[in-house]
Amino acid sequence: MEFSKKIVLAMLITWIASLVVTIVLKIFNIDTEFILTYTQVALVSGVIGYLTKSGIENVNKINEWGNPDDKGWYCAFKSW
């Protein structure tokens, strides 16, 4: 698993844990919704950053498909 996927997974686990803590404390009339506000911003920022990084990597891979020096599937079919 890539490092960026681990970071996004850790953010998701943190957000779920803060959601559970907020719900449990809400039962006892303790207001802790501010925790969700902080963790939600971090989660959204992390996911948007990860999607942006993945999108840029995919565009670069697609642009390199037609490269004659590539050892991928394009060159295999080109020899037919």
MIDODO-324721 format. One record per residue (C-alpha): x negated, y negated, z negated; residue in one letter; residue number from 1. Coordinates in steps of 0.02 Angstrom, whole numbers. Layout:
! MIDODO-324721
     px     py     pz kolvo dolum
      X      Y      Z     a   NUM
...
//
This chain:
! MIDODO-324721
     px     py     pz kolvo dolum
      0      0      0     m     1
    -66   -171     49     e     2
   -107   -302    -81     f     3
     29   -420    -21     s     4
    160   -282    -37     k     5
    102   -249   -214     k     6
    120   -433   -258     i     7
    297   -442   -188     v     8
    343   -281   -280     l     9
    274   -351   -443     a    10
    376   -510   -418     m    11
    532   -407   -385     l    12
    505   -302   -542     i    13
    477   -460   -644     t    14
    637   -537   -576     w    15
    738   -380   -615     i    16
    666   -373   -791     a    17
    709   -556   -821     s    18
    885   -524   -756     l    19
    908   -380   -878     v    20
    839   -482  -1023     v    21
    953   -628   -978     t    22
   1106   -516   -972     i    23
   1064   -430  -1137     v    24
   1032   -595  -1226     l    25
   1190   -670  -1151     k    26
   1288   -535  -1244     i    27
   1222   -609  -1406     f    28
   1265   -787  -1349     n    29
   1084   -836  -1322     i    30
   1064   -945  -1167     d    31
    910   -891  -1069     t    32
    964   -925   -891     e    33
    815  -1041   -869     f    34
    707   -884   -857     i    35
    799   -833   -700     l    36
    772  -1005   -625     t    37
    583   -991   -642     y    38
    569   -811   -585     t    39
    689   -836   -439     q    40
    584   -977   -367     v    41
    428   -867   -378     a    42
    518   -720   -298     l    43
    588   -822   -154     v    44
    419   -905   -123     s    45
    331   -738   -124     g    46
    454   -655     -6     v    47
    450   -801    116     i    48
    260   -801    112     g    49
    253   -614    141     y    50
    377   -624    287     l    51
    278   -766    364     t    52
    115   -670    349     k    53
    193   -514    424     s    54
    269   -613    566     g    55
    103   -692    611     i    56
     17   -522    607     e    57
    151   -447    720     n    58
    137   -590    846     v    59
    -51   -562    852     n    60
    -26   -374    879     k    61
     99   -404   1018     i    62
    -17   -528   1105     n    63
   -159   -400   1100     e    64
    -57   -259   1179     w    65
   -102   -311   1355     g    66
   -287   -330   1315     n    67
   -385   -212   1431     p    68
   -515   -185   1295     d    69
   -382   -117   1180     d    70
   -393     69   1142     k    71
   -206     83   1109     g    72
    -62    156   1208     w    73
    -75     25   1345     y    74
   -242     90   1405     c    75
   -182    270   1399     a    76
    -36    230   1515     f    77
   -143    116   1624     k    78
   -250    263   1678     s    79
    -99    354   1755     w    80
//
